[in-house]
Amino acid sequence: MSFKVAFIGAGSIGFTRTLLRDLLAVPEFRDIEVAFTDINEHNLEMVTELCQRDIDHNGLSIRIQATMDRRAAVKDAKYVMNVVRIGGLEAFEQDVEIPLQYGIDQCVGDTLCAGGIMYGQRGIPAVLEFCRDIREVADPACIMLNYANPNAMITWACNEYGGVPTIGLCHGVQHGHQQIAEVLGLEQDEVDIVCAGINHQTWYIQVRHDGRDMTGQLLAAFESHPEYSRTEKVRIDMLRRFGYFSTESNGHLSEYVPWYRKRPDEIVKWIDLGKWIDGETGGYLRVCREGRNWFEVDFPNWMKEPPKEYKAAERSQEHGSYIVEGLETGRVYRGHFNVVNDGAITNLPADCVVEVPGYVDANGVNIPIVGDLPLGCAAVCSASVWVQRLSVEAAVAGDDQLLRQAMLMDPLIAAVCNPPEVWQLVDDMLVAQEQWLPQYAEAIAEAKERAATEPRIPVQENYRGAARLEEKTVEDMAKDREEASRNAGTADKG
């Protein structure tokens, strides 16, 4: 088989390398074309060198087309992998630090809350430009596989406004599936699950083993687990109160709802500082910064390590390669995908993006009808869907009123800030991120005028959050190189 796969944002070294390995482990894909593009030439060179070495080691004749010209990369592509982080770590730092001055304490800040909303304002105009290029120069049947966050917002915008069929992909369902199997004392393939909701707020509405429903056993199993009873307190509490386990990590989930991060003295009761994903203030920002610093220093050593083997046993659980394999070979794949709802979940809006089971084969991507979510689960998701809708429409139109309303309606922001504070927060974020927000030029000028002429509401300028850890130096990380490389690889997405 011969077709072209393009990676936009390929400079995310660890993630791009994993997705490429997954693809090239498929025997029929030994002759495909691969293109990498990124706006950072140095990162592009590193990932290309590393991945080309893997390709050569596995005896394939593929030569990666690495280019700073995005249109050249997507020209004739049948599949586009989107793994970008618009604004990079500079904007990501602002997504975390500016809201923190208002008491909005985020662990990640890439899906909802102030950070996720602003990430969407930067990302949506950019991916709509990607869509324009795909429409104009890619294969007419091109599909975009979106790994970029905020996943639901990006996927929503591409399908609604981009004119490119787009599927959002995430590994949260797989990770939660592993945890469920572990607490039940089973292997992952012994537990059959159905998960449904919205990205990062997806619920395991069916958990079965040998035909028996195990949902009612999960709470006791998690509460008695020696690790998860300590590290997953938010998820366990949500399971206790809503009856269903949720996909996302303790730290992620804690910032999507209004109950667990609104009072600094209570945050530490719900989180654990053993791993960043368990709730650390700015935890993902810290490990991303550490990871990028580590790549810069340690990259020569990566080139000395054994190349990756393109074997079926080495494939990750990321959905991307399996979707392409199903469409191209006809082999059936079942996964959980982010798609336009269109009635799959009957008590969420038809036009929103939901994460639901899907089947892939040569006939396409097919989504069964899930039906109604349990009412409480649907209510949690519905609150976030309206924040997503407001955010998408704001980003497309450059409408700062809708942006302010999105912030005002966000569950955690609403638990912490009053309306005047939200209005000033939006002004601060718009001004700080001006270089990535061309659609807000008029609103930014007005925000600057207000900042110069109107009294400011006092903020906590030096506040570091309720549970902040210090960023490790390269010297600190060098003491455990294996752990540093593993951490960098898992954090390096987009």
Summary of the structure (lengths in Angstrom):
residues: 494
radius of gyration: 21.9
end to end distance: 28.4
largest distance: 67.9
contacts: 1789
relative contact order: 0.15
helix: 53%
strand: 13%
